[in-house]
Amino acid sequence: MNPPKVCDPLAVSSTLSVRRQLGQTGTEGLSELQKQIYGAVTERGRVSREELLERFGLSAEGFERELAVLRHCELLRGFKEGKTVYFMKY
């Protein structure tokens, strides 16, 4: 199985459709780690990729996998400021 890609419009559409069918909103259906990442970002407003990697002790690959789910659910979005990538609530 291929790892999830962060920017995948088809995955976003599919994820949102399934969540609607299941009646899931907000953080319902997320893993505990995904909920913690979402909470950390919403608590601070915006957080850099490096801060999240350090805080949760994740590898870059592991972080991308968790983040892809949050982005596909349209809970978090990323943006670049200079050379730093930040994440914030959608």
N, C-alpha and C positions, 0 to 999 in steps of 0.2 A: 504494500500500500504506500502511496506517495504521501509525504508529510504535507499538512495543510499549508496553503499559501496565504499570506496576509492579504494581498490585493487580488481577490477573485470574485468578480461580480456574480457569477453563477452560484458560487458557494453562499454568498450573502443572500441572494434571492431564495435559494433552497432552505437555508437556515431560518430565515424569517418566516417562510411559509410553514415549515414544520413547527416552529415555536407557536405560531398563531393557532394551528390545528390542535396543539397540545394545551393551549391556553396559558402558555408560559409568558411571563413578563419580568422585566428587571433581571435579577440574578437567579431566578428559578431555573433549574436544570443545569446550572454550572457546577463544576467541581469546587471543592473547598479552596484550593489554591487560586482558581480563577476568581472566586469571590473575594479573596484577600487582595489580589492584584487590583481588581476593580475598586475595592474599598480604599486602597492606598492612593490610587489616582484621584478618586472623587474627593477624598479628604484634603488633598493638597492643591487640587485644581489642575495642575500639570506636573508631570514627573518625567525626568529623562530616562532613557533606556538604561543607561549605566546605573542609575540609582535603583531601578527596579531589579536589575540583575544582581546587584550587591545585596539589596535588602532580602531577596528571596533565595539567594544562593543558587541561582539557576545557570545552566550553560546557555550559550546563545541559542542553540538549537531548541532546547527545552523551553526557553522563554518565547521563541517565535511560535512554537506549537500552542502554548497557552494563549498568547496574544491573538493568534489567528481566530480562535473561537470567540474571543471578546469583540474582535472587529467584525466577524461575520454576523454576530448578534446585534451589531450597531450599538454597542455599549461604550466602546472606546474608539478613538480615532488618533492617528499619529500625524505629526507635522515636523518639519525640519526648520530649525532656526540656526543659521550659520552651519556649523558642522555637527550640531547636536540634534538628535531625534527626541522629541517629547511626545507624551501621550496625555490625552485629556478625555473627559467625558464627552460623549457624542452630542 
